[in-house]
Amino acid sequence: MTLYVDADACPVKEEAERAATRHKVAMKLVSNGGLRPSRNSLVEVVIVPEGPDAADMWIAERCGPGDVVVTSDMPLAARCVEAGAQVLRHNGEALTAANIGQQLAMRDLMTDLRAANPLGAGGGGKAFSKADRSRFLDTLERMLRQTGR
């Protein structure tokens, strides 16, 4: 079992590392750069070449059944779900075969709406909250316990 974290702009890296340490699970922080190496022997910082979706491709090519992936990137989440991994968004929402299609459709709809707005008004999502962080920790704990069996 491996915990993969799409680490670029991830607000829950520290929480994920604490959970991985508690469960003695290998963790891979995958990024285009800018991350400090961890002193934790269970954590590997993987720096991928710069380029569109390089970190996503790296994770998608390696994850599978028994792994947990932390990402808010819907195309990556879909590939990971298809590969059999459990997928978790930063806000604690589990992404599964039952809901990933709806999430991809919503992402595409929002992209189209933003593109159709010539004044650029609106945009941005709701701010990341303490409740999101708490929900993330709870869901990650459940996933790691379930996968570890």
Phi, psi and omega in degrees: 000136177227143173258113178261133178237120173287094198276345178296122179060029179271120183276000186235028180299314182296317179297318179296320179296318178298318179293318179299319179295315180300322182265001181055051182247135175296139181232136177240116175267111187253127186207166173276357179139176176085007178256140175278144176298148179268148175279349181285124183292342179277347186254126175245127175269119181253117177259119180261160178299150177294148180151161182297124173063023180297317179294320179298314180298319181300314181293312184299327181285344186247334185283158179191194180305137181091351179261159175237134181240131176253116179199156170245011178272112187295317177299320176297315180303317181298317179295322181289319176299316179298327179282352177100002179280156170275139185234139185224130174278163181299334181272005177095001180279125176281136177253126186228175176299332182285335184237356185291327178298317179295319180296319178295318179296318179295319178300314181295319178298314181294324177298316179296318179296318178295321180292329182278353182268099185292339181267352178071019180287157179078211178090175182070152177255189178287152183293148176290128188243171175298323178296321177298315181298317179295317179296320177301309181301316180298312182293319179298316178303313180298317181296316181294321177295315182295315182290329182287348181287000000 
